[in-house]
């Protein structure tokens, strides 16, 4: 059964490897997009991942704007 949990900084290499391995992925789903967006705009990230058997099975890169709306990084749920 997959475990859904928040992204941690140490997840970056595994997160990026998962994104890179998926043919339907988008560069905006990589962990660097999180850093770039947080430094450029007044947003908070809410990155979430699903893992099972020690492997990442899905990623959801979200940002919060002004505390009342969420929007996805380019590419969205993967």
C-alpha positions as CSV (number, residue, x, y, z in Angstrom):
1,X,0.0,0.0,0.0
2,X,1.5,3.4,-0.9
3,X,2.4,5.9,1.7
4,X,1.5,9.6,0.9
5,X,3.8,12.1,2.6
6,X,5.2,15.6,2.3
7,X,8.4,16.1,0.3
8,X,11.6,16.6,2.3
9,X,14.8,18.2,0.9
10,X,16.6,14.8,1.0
11,X,14.0,13.4,-1.4
12,X,15.3,15.6,-4.3
13,X,17.6,13.1,-6.0
14,X,14.9,10.3,-5.9
15,X,12.1,12.8,-6.9
16,X,14.1,13.9,-9.9
17,X,15.1,10.4,-10.9
18,X,11.4,9.4,-10.8
19,X,10.4,12.5,-12.9
20,X,13.3,11.9,-15.4
21,X,12.3,8.2,-15.9
22,X,8.7,9.0,-16.8
23,X,8.2,9.8,-20.5
24,X,5.1,12.0,-19.8
25,X,7.0,14.2,-17.3
26,X,7.6,17.9,-17.6
27,X,10.7,19.9,-16.5
28,X,8.4,21.9,-14.2
29,X,8.0,18.7,-12.1
30,X,11.7,18.6,-11.1
31,X,12.7,19.7,-7.6
32,X,14.6,22.7,-8.9
33,X,11.3,24.2,-10.0
34,X,10.2,24.3,-6.4
35,X,13.3,26.3,-5.4
36,X,13.0,28.6,-8.4
37,X,9.3,29.3,-7.8
38,X,9.7,29.9,-4.1
39,X,12.6,32.3,-4.6
40,X,10.8,34.2,-7.5
41,X,7.2,34.5,-6.2
42,X,5.5,34.9,-2.9
43,X,4.3,31.3,-2.6
44,X,4.7,28.3,-0.3
45,X,5.3,24.8,-1.7
46,X,3.2,21.8,-0.8
47,X,5.1,19.0,-2.6
48,X,3.8,15.6,-1.9
49,X,5.0,12.1,-2.9
50,X,3.6,8.6,-2.9
51,X,6.0,5.8,-2.2
52,X,5.8,2.0,-1.9
53,X,8.5,-0.6,-1.3
54,X,11.0,2.2,-0.9
55,X,10.3,3.6,-4.4
56,X,8.6,6.8,-5.4
57,X,5.3,5.9,-7.2
58,X,3.9,9.4,-7.8
59,X,4.6,13.1,-7.2
60,X,2.4,16.1,-6.7
61,X,4.1,19.5,-6.9
62,X,1.7,22.2,-5.5
63,X,2.1,25.8,-4.5
64,X,0.0,28.0,-2.2
65,X,-0.7,31.6,-3.2
66,X,-1.9,34.1,-0.6
67,X,-3.1,31.4,1.7
68,X,-6.3,30.7,-0.2
69,X,-5.5,29.0,-3.5
70,X,-3.3,26.1,-4.7
71,X,-1.8,25.8,-8.1
72,X,0.3,23.0,-9.6
73,X,3.8,23.3,-11.1
74,X,3.8,22.8,-14.9
75,X,3.1,19.2,-15.7
76,X,1.0,18.7,-12.5
77,X,0.4,15.3,-10.9
78,X,2.8,12.6,-12.1
